[in-house]
Amino acid sequence: MLNKFLQNTKSVVKHLPNFNSLINMKNTIYFGLAAYWSFILINTFL
């Protein structure tokens, strides 16, 4: 049982960095798209 617990713990720890990098990548993409659309809208009305 302890062996299975250690195996599950390793699996969870292995997925955590991927999860954090996925959140950072998603935020970067959203920020880039917001800047892109802001640039387009500002230049449209000016």
LINGI-V803890 format. One record per residue. N is the residue number from 1. RES is the residue in three letters. BURIAL is b if it has 16 or more other ideal C-beta (glycine too) atoms within 10 Angstrom, else e. D_FIRST is the distance of its C-alpha to the first C-alpha in whole Angstrom. Layout:
{{N/RES/BURIAL/D_FIRST} {N/RES/BURIAL/D_FIRST}}
//
This chain:
{{1/MET/e/0} {2/LEU/e/4} {3/ASN/e/5} {4/LYS/e/5} {5/PHE/e/6} {6/LEU/e/9} {7/GLN/e/10} {8/ASN/e/11} {9/THR/e/12} {10/LYS/e/14} {11/SER/e/15} {12/VAL/e/17} {13/VAL/e/19} {14/LYS/e/20} {15/HIS/e/22} {16/LEU/e/23} {17/PRO/e/26} {18/ASN/e/27} {19/PHE/e/27} {20/ASN/e/29} {21/SER/e/32} {22/LEU/e/32} {23/ILE/e/33} {24/ASN/e/36} {25/MET/e/37} {26/LYS/e/37} {27/ASN/e/39} {28/THR/e/41} {29/ILE/e/42} {30/TYR/e/43} {31/PHE/e/45} {32/GLY/e/47} {33/LEU/e/48} {34/ALA/e/49} {35/ALA/e/51} {36/TYR/e/53} {37/TRP/e/54} {38/SER/e/55} {39/PHE/e/57} {40/ILE/e/59} {41/LEU/e/59} {42/ILE/e/61} {43/ASN/e/63} {44/THR/e/64} {45/PHE/e/66} {46/LEU/e/67}}
//
